[in-house]
Amino acid sequence: MSSETTLPGLVPTARQVSAVVVEQEKLATNTYRLRLKCPELAQQIRPGQFFMVKEPGTNDPLLGRPFALFDTYEEDGLSVGIDFGYVSIGKLTNLMTHWSAGDPVQVWGPLGNGFPEPGDGHLMMVAGGIGQTPFLAVARESLGLKSYGNPPRELTGRPSKLTLAYGVRSKDYLAGIEQFTMEGLDLQIATDDGSFGHHGFVPELLQNAIHSDTPPDKVYCCGPEPMMEAVQKICLQEKVACWLSLESPMACGFGACFSCVVPVRQADGSWDYKRSCVEGPVFPAETLIFED
Ligand SMILES: Cc1cc2nc3c(=O)[nH]c(=O)nc-3n(C[C@H](O)[C@H](O)[C@H](O)COP(=O)(O)OP(=O)(O)OC[C@H]3O[C@@H](n4cnc5c(N)ncnc54)[C@H](O)[C@@H]3O)c2cc1C
């Protein structure tokens, strides 16, 4: 069972909890799904929010790492834990591949702003690589299959059409296709090498959709920076409302360290640094300035 500590003032709803690994599953090349039991976090978190994860009892790595909510899971009708997907690329994620049922994990969250309500038009989610993880909960909430948060968020509208355009470099990296196969979700896949679905980069699927009979009214995007920059450019040109979820590296996750600041355009045309962890990670596309 998890124990709970309140975090210092900056994010009043976030808690630090001792969670426990329930299961781990390999989804694709270097890609895994971890299930943690942590009822306090599971009952609060909303689509697009994230949490920090740390292996207890080690200073290597010293800092926690951020991961987006993939989904919550239930026991007896109550959310008791979280699933998240990760790619093993460095210190913590390599350690995580060895975690198994019963292992203790330090977690703090929920953090960040999450995605806005989907509204009632065509919502298109555009994901690159592991950037697909925030969109399972968005899809399930949008289709009325699940609700999240405490009290559960009541949506004021439901999308008339819901699409996920998901791009990976090759079919061996496709993760979570089973979970994303649901009635009401149009799943479109692109691979860089043409080994599955559309042969090309995922922003091309967005371009195609914009020029189809049912163009998107709203776009949510998460993935590698060059891909998000391409999606930002298309949406600004085509005047489609768009939100980008950044994956800026961060140390604390709750606004104290300023390690995750990004330049953001202000209403008066000037710009300022904003903390991706508390003012984001989801930003309106037109406000973000990508630095080369
Ligand atoms: C809000 C948010 C949500 C996120 N959600 C997810 C998610 O759901 N799933 C997911 O997989 N990721 C997610 N990420 C990214 C995730 O946090 C990182 O993949 C994770 O922090 C990597 O930690 P690590 O300790 O394994 O890697 P680190 O050891 O910290 O390495 C990170 C990167 O730096 C490189 N690196 C490390 N050391 C060196 C060096 N000496 N020289 C050059 N390069 C080096 C590594 O190769 C790697 O690419 C998210 C990030 C944010 C901000």
The ligand as an SDF file (V2000), in Angstrom:
LIG
                    3D

 53 58  0  0  0  0  0  0  0  0999 V2000
    5.9780   16.0480  -19.2560 C   0  0  0  0  0  0  0  0  0  0  0  0
    6.8150   14.9080  -19.7770 C   0  0  0  0  0  0  0  0  0  0  0  0
    6.2260   13.6850  -20.0190 C   0  0  0  0  0  0  0  0  0  0  0  0
    6.9840   12.6190  -20.5040 C   0  0  0  0  0  0  0  0  0  0  0  0
    6.3770   11.4360  -20.7120 N   0  0  0  0  0  0  0  0  0  0  0  0
    7.0920   10.3730  -21.1420 C   0  0  0  0  0  0  0  0  0  0  0  0
    6.4620    9.1150  -21.3350 C   0  0  0  0  0  0  0  0  0  0  0  0
    5.2570    8.9630  -21.1170 O   0  0  0  0  0  0  0  0  0  0  0  0
    7.2460    8.0880  -21.7610 N   0  0  0  0  0  0  0  0  0  0  0  0
    8.5990    8.2410  -22.0050 C   0  0  0  0  0  0  0  0  0  0  0  0
    9.2560    7.2750  -22.3920 O   0  0  0  0  0  0  0  0  0  0  0  0
    9.2060    9.4250  -21.8320 N   0  0  0  0  0  0  0  0  0  0  0  0
    8.5000   10.4730  -21.3920 C   0  0  0  0  0  0  0  0  0  0  0  0
    9.1190   11.6830  -21.1930 N   0  0  0  0  0  0  0  0  0  0  0  0
   10.5720   11.7450  -21.3950 C   0  0  0  0  0  0  0  0  0  0  0  0
   11.2640   11.0790  -20.1920 C   0  0  0  0  0  0  0  0  0  0  0  0
   11.1220   11.9080  -19.0660 O   0  0  0  0  0  0  0  0  0  0  0  0
   12.7390   10.8290  -20.5050 C   0  0  0  0  0  0  0  0  0  0  0  0
   12.8180    9.8500  -21.4900 O   0  0  0  0  0  0  0  0  0  0  0  0
   13.4490   10.3620  -19.2580 C   0  0  0  0  0  0  0  0  0  0  0  0
   13.6440   11.4770  -18.4320 O   0  0  0  0  0  0  0  0  0  0  0  0
   14.7730    9.7190  -19.5740 C   0  0  0  0  0  0  0  0  0  0  0  0
   15.3870    9.4470  -18.3370 O   0  0  0  0  0  0  0  0  0  0  0  0
   16.6570    8.5160  -18.2370 P   0  0  0  0  0  0  0  0  0  0  0  0
   17.2080    8.6450  -16.8500 O   0  0  0  0  0  0  0  0  0  0  0  0
   16.3300    7.1400  -18.6780 O   0  0  0  0  0  0  0  0  0  0  0  0
   17.6030    9.1340  -19.2940 O   0  0  0  0  0  0  0  0  0  0  0  0
   18.8710   10.0900  -19.0200 P   0  0  0  0  0  0  0  0  0  0  0  0
   19.9870    9.2590  -18.4840 O   0  0  0  0  0  0  0  0  0  0  0  0
   18.4450   11.2670  -18.2290 O   0  0  0  0  0  0  0  0  0  0  0  0
   19.1950   10.4930  -20.4940 O   0  0  0  0  0  0  0  0  0  0  0  0
   18.2770   11.3150  -21.2230 C   0  0  0  0  0  0  0  0  0  0  0  0
   18.8120   11.4940  -22.6400 C   0  0  0  0  0  0  0  0  0  0  0  0
   20.0750   12.0900  -22.5920 O   0  0  0  0  0  0  0  0  0  0  0  0
   21.0060   11.2660  -23.2660 C   0  0  0  0  0  0  0  0  0  0  0  0
   22.2500   11.2830  -22.5050 N   0  0  0  0  0  0  0  0  0  0  0  0
   22.4550   10.8810  -21.2350 C   0  0  0  0  0  0  0  0  0  0  0  0
   23.7410   11.0950  -20.8820 N   0  0  0  0  0  0  0  0  0  0  0  0
   24.3510   11.6490  -21.9670 C   0  0  0  0  0  0  0  0  0  0  0  0
   25.6620   12.1000  -22.2340 C   0  0  0  0  0  0  0  0  0  0  0  0
   26.6510   12.0290  -21.3290 N   0  0  0  0  0  0  0  0  0  0  0  0
   25.9190   12.6360  -23.4490 N   0  0  0  0  0  0  0  0  0  0  0  0
   24.9610   12.7320  -24.3920 C   0  0  0  0  0  0  0  0  0  0  0  0
   23.6940   12.3090  -24.1890 N   0  0  0  0  0  0  0  0  0  0  0  0
   23.4030   11.7750  -23.0060 C   0  0  0  0  0  0  0  0  0  0  0  0
   20.4140    9.8720  -23.2510 C   0  0  0  0  0  0  0  0  0  0  0  0
   20.8760    9.0790  -24.3100 O   0  0  0  0  0  0  0  0  0  0  0  0
   18.9870   10.1820  -23.3910 C   0  0  0  0  0  0  0  0  0  0  0  0
   18.6390   10.3940  -24.7360 O   0  0  0  0  0  0  0  0  0  0  0  0
    8.3900   12.7700  -20.7360 C   0  0  0  0  0  0  0  0  0  0  0  0
    8.9920   14.0090  -20.4870 C   0  0  0  0  0  0  0  0  0  0  0  0
    8.2110   15.0600  -20.0140 C   0  0  0  0  0  0  0  0  0  0  0  0
    8.8430   16.3840  -19.7220 C   0  0  0  0  0  0  0  0  0  0  0  0
  1  2  1  0
  2  3  1  0
  2 52  2  0
  3  4  2  0
  4  5  1  0
  4 50  1  0
  5  6  2  0
  6  7  1  0
  6 13  1  0
  7  8  2  0
  7  9  1  0
  9 10  1  0
 10 11  2  0
 10 12  1  0
 12 13  2  0
 13 14  1  0
 14 15  1  0
 14 50  1  0
 15 16  1  0
 16 17  1  0
 16 18  1  0
 18 19  1  0
 18 20  1  0
 20 21  1  0
 20 22  1  0
 22 23  1  0
 23 24  1  0
 24 25  2  0
 24 26  1  0
 24 27  1  0
 27 28  1  0
 28 29  2  0
 28 30  1  0
 28 31  1  0
 31 32  1  0
 32 33  1  0
 33 34  1  0
 33 48  1  0
 34 35  1  0
 35 36  1  0
 35 46  1  0
 36 37  1  0
 36 45  1  0
 37 38  2  0
 38 39  1  0
 39 40  1  0
 39 45  2  0
 40 41  1  0
 40 42  2  0
 42 43  1  0
 43 44  2  0
 44 45  1  0
 46 47  1  0
 46 48  1  0
 48 49  1  0
 50 51  2  0
 51 52  1  0
 52 53  1  0
M  END
$$$$
